Amino acid sequence: MRKVFTGLAGLLLLAVVTQFFLAAVGAFDTGPDDESFDIHRQLGYAIVPMALVLTLVGALARMPGRFVARAALVAGLAVLQGVIAMVADSTNDVVFGLHALNALAITGAVGALLRGSRSPAQPSASTPGAAAA
């Protein structure tokens, strides 16, 4: 089940990196803003359930709590992305800077999640047999 978790985390990271590409494509598109960012917006909405599924898989796989918590954090940050975008649409474009900063936080959280799930668990010094290894 750990491999499933790691695979899903990898897919989530791929989706997040793709978001940066789609945001750049939308920013430099000459068409109307609503059309330019449609694919970016749709993938953004898909990231929330992906992160929730990752959280559920982590819990069912009895992954360490830090993995489940970080996956839940990604889901929360992804929801915040949508809120920031809505607020920025109704106010001014300066708020979109927060959208980019939050995207960096999401990328870092997913990257750390993937990196941690790929490395084997490190035995602590209090674990019996850890000193013998």
Order of alpha helices (4+ residues) and beta strands (2+ residues): alpha-alpha-alpha-alpha-alpha
